[in-house]
Amino acid sequence: MAHEKMDKFDPSKATDRQDELSIGVERDGAKAMHANVVSGEPLIEEVTHVRAATRTLWGDAWGRLRKNKLALIALVWIVLVVIAALTADLWVSQTFGDPRIINTQTAMAQRLMGPSAGHPFGTDDMGRDIFGRVIYGARVSLTVGVFATLIAVVIGLILGAISGYYGKLVDALVMRFTDIFLAFPYILFAILILAITPQDQRGVWAVILAIGLLGWPSFARLFRSSVLTVKENDYVAAGRALGASDLRLMLRHIAPNAIAPIVVYATMSVGGAILTEAALSFLGLGVQPPDISWGRMIDDGRAFLTTRPMLVLWPGIAILTTVLAFTLLGDGVRDALDVKTKD
């Protein structure tokens, strides 16, 4: 009986039956898809799925950062200060006079004036507008803060990447070299460097180099620890197995996933560099006249601290608000880059 049934089996009929079943399944699927599309639900689900698939760490971080009101306020303040500093030549001199020069004809008549419509923050002992000097001082303070931090970040990333990636003897040598720099008192070392620099060469870039060349050890140690964690991931091992060079592994796979802590620390370090520049200028070792900096303004106004405290108060407020803004922004960036944070 089994052989008779096998002899009666027709492959062509089985094929036709499979085609009918396949067509039926496709027809039922098309009907279901049509019904769902009419309701609008699959379109929303599909779009949501596509968006979820294209989400990135930095995109999610920006979305979380926008929900942090303090960080947004800090970012707005920093942007306003930067815009004011960059456009100072277009409106400060025309409105309040050039705060970088001393007008000998009007200096005595306009010295130590109180706030007025023509001089919102008053004038200093040389008759120069304090508001204009605060705006021009933002140029130097922000330039020092940003570029000194950038120098420290570049050096720290290079040494931290080498130390964390290669490990063993290379790691030991780089870290001991880093410890030597960390052993020196930061501000005293900067004072020493600028003290032996000729006074006519103590410009903005001398201060930037002094701060930047001393600020890299913290970045190096932080990036090293991040690289040590990331390089153990499977995708790094897969890239190495496929023959990727050390440089490609570092630039394409390790660094992009290890850079987040550096972004946070660098944001906060800009404020620290601004404070360091202000301290050096206050001691007379930073920016030299006719360049204007907030620390230099405080140094110039301390002789009038009891009679005209506003000479010290306005640059002090500028330092306080700007440093606080970078600190709050750094806190916001840290929270935004935390993958454990819920949307």
PyMOL commands that set and color helices and strands:
alter all, ss='L'
color gray80, all
select helices_A, chain A and resi 2-8+11-39+41-53+57-65+69-86+88-96+107-110+130-166+168-183+186-195+199-201+204-212+216-230+234-241+246-258+260-282+294-304+310-337
alter helices_A, ss='H'
color red, helices_A
deselect
rebuild
show_as cartoon
